[in-house]
Amino acid sequence: MEEPSKTKSLFEQMNVGVLKYLENKTGVCKLELEPRRPADRPSILAWEQKNTVFLPEDLKSFYLTSDGFLLTWCVKIENGPVPVGRMYLNSVSKMMKFGGPANNTLVNPSLADLDADSDAEDETSGTEKPTFDSRCKIFELDPCDGYGKVCLVYKENKTAPDYKKSADIVSKVYTSDYMTYGGTDPKIEVWFLDRALRWHYIADSFTAYYRLMIMHLGLPQWQYAFTDIGLCQQAKQWFNMYAPLRLELDAELGMPGIIRSESNTSTTQIDVGKVFKGKSDKKKPVPAQTQSQQSQSLRKKPTVASAKVGQPPGLKSSGSSSQLAGKK
C-alpha cells in the first residue's frame, strides 16, 4: 500500500495543484487522471539501446514515476459535456522515432528529402531548426490529436569533446551515436511540428515543456501560441474563460501566436457565470408584489383623445356623454 500512496503524492507535486484548480472552475466536469504504473528500468534501457541515445535525466525520472500521462476534462453545457482539456505524454514504448537518412532514389521518398542544404533558424528563439536527416534524432512525445506533433529532438554535436584517454579514441567511442548525440548527458529540445511540416520551438528541456503543458491546462491547440500561425478563435475563447492570465502572460512574453491573433481579430469577453446558468436560473419566478403592480397597470384605461380634434365626418364620438358635457 505504500507504493500507490507514494505515487499519488508524486503526482500531486508534479501537477502543482492543477486538479484542485480545475475542480473549482465553473462548468468543469469529468476531470479524469488516468492511473499509470511506473516504467521499469529494463524497458527504459531497452529503449535506449534500440535508439542508441540516452534519455535525459528529467524524462527518465518521470517515466520511473509514471509510464506516460493522460489528464482530460470537459465543460458542461445544456447539450451535455464537451471535451475541452487534454494533457498527454506517450509511454516509453510509444515514443517512436520518425525521420531518417534521405534516399538516393526517387522511388521511396522520405521526410529527409524535405530538408534544405542550409540550416534554418527559428524566427522567435533563434535556435537552429531540427532536420529529418541523420543530423537529428526525433521522437514523438504527443500526437496532438492530429493537428501536429510535439517532438523530443536530439541534435548532433557540432564540436568534438576533449578526450584525455587514448582508449576512447582507439575504441572509437566518439564515433558512436551515444557520443554524437550528447552521450550520458544529452542536450535535447522540445519542438512542435505543425501539419505543414514546419518546426516551432517550445522549450529547452522536458521539464520546461511539462510546466508549460500544465500552465496552459491542456486547452485545445495551446501549442499554436508558440507559432506564427496563432490560436484559432475558438481556442482563444476557451483561454479567456479558463486561463485569461496565461493568455496575457504569453502576449507579454512576445509569443508570436498571441500577438498575431490579437492584431488580426478582436475577442469578445465572456461572462462565465452567464454561460453556465441552468434552466432554473434563467427562468426565475416573478415576486407577487411585482405581479400585482403589473396587473394594476394593465387595468388602467388609456387616455381617450378629444372627439372634437380630428373627428372624421359621419363618425360618432367614442367618448361618454358625461365627458362631452363637461367639455361644452
Sequence and secondary structure as in RCSB ss.txt:
>XXXX:A:sequence
MEEPSKTKSLFEQMNVGVLKYLENKTGVCKLELEPRRPADRPSILAWEQKNTVFLPEDLKSFYLTSDGFLLTWCV
KIENGPVPVGRMYLNSVSKMMKFGGPANNTLVNPSLADLDADSDAEDETSGTEKPTFDSRCKIFELDPCDGYGKV
CLVYKENKTAPDYKKSADIVSKVYTSDYMTYGGTDPKIEVWFLDRALRWHYIADSFTAYYRLMIMHLGLPQWQYA
FTDIGLCQQAKQWFNMYAPLRLELDAELGMPGIIRSESNTSTTQIDVGKVFKGKSDKKKPVPAQTQSQQSQSLRK
KPTVASAKVGQPPGLKSSGSSSQLAGKK
>XXXX:A:secstr
 HHHHHHHHHHHHHTTTHHHHHHTSTTEEEEEE       HHHHHHHHHHHTS   HHHHHHHHH SSEEEEEEE
EETTEEEEEEEEEE  TTT  EE     SSSSS  GGGG  SS  B TTT  B   SSTTEEEEEEE GGGT EE
EEEEE  SS      HHHHHTT TTSHHHHTTTTS  EEEEEE TTS EEEEESSHHHHHHHHHHTTT TTGGGG
GSSS   HHHHHHHHHH HHHHHHHHHTT HHHHHHHHH       HHHHT  HHHHS    HHHHHHHHHHHHS
      SSTT  TT    S HHHHHHH 
